Amino acid sequence: MIYIGLAGWGDHDDLYEGTPSHAKLETYSGFFPIVELDSSFYAVQPLRNMEKWARETPPGFQFIVKAYQGMTGHQKGSAPFDTREEMFQAFIASLQPLLTAGKLAMVLCQFPPWFDCKKEHVDYIRYVKEQLKDIPCALEFRNQTWFTTDMRERTLSFMKEENWIHSICDEPQAGIGSIPTVLHATNEEKTLIRMHGRNRHGWNDPGNGKWRDVRYLYQYKKHELEEWKRNLEQLKNESKTIYMIFNNNSGGDAAGNAQEMISLMDIEYTGLAPRQLDLFSE
């Protein structure tokens, strides 16, 4: 099965005409069966939030929860936890409402551009997996050294041996802080694909603090999505379930591209939340 959705549900205005802000997730789940939860990256979420989001979505809806920034080395400054173990315990506890509801697809561990391929970082990846225990986990790199000619097969073998879900990226090739699209599943059950866009000039931080506004400014062309249709057909032979997240949000293009991809794949999802307009259909 192929599930297609978006990174976050708050920024897609073309989905929400007339929808109050408190009802956006419920409306979103009438269009897509999965979502990437990004707020968990910035803070370990309180149980009330996770309970609310589980309650507002249909039974078959799935969340891809981004790992807290302190767990993946992004955090700068002091952390709100005394120890690493406490941090991981708090994060795992926050997932319980989604686990109980059967709505956790996976945790996404995305490591930063400075997290390069070396022994101490391999050891830390093992530590993260040990802490997260049996929770399905996806691994995404932002440093090319993991996929050089010499290291690519070793990296993929390591991910498979450690039972990591491969987060395959479509992103611009803009130096050491970007990775190539490596079409290889490392988990027979699940594979994650993240569509970051191909804005090469906006990918890296030029030092003016505005790069976050333009990094994901990109609209996929039809021929690029058709290329991914062929890629998905290939990956279906390697992994039972594929999750595809469109993250090209900066210009509001993600929702349209995701819907176009669903149409190209000729997918009709069942079990979505009823859309308000459907109340008036015959």
PyMOL commands that set and color helices and strands:
alter all, ss='L'
color gray80, all
select helices_A, chain A and resi 13-15+21-28+39-42+47-55+69-71+84-94+96-101+119-132+144-147+152-161+200-203+211-214+222-235+254-264+276-280
alter helices_A, ss='H'
color red, helices_A
select strands_A, chain A and resi 2-7+34-37+62-66+104-110+137-140+165-170+190-195+241-246
alter strands_A, ss='S'
color yellow, strands_A
deselect
rebuild
show_as cartoon
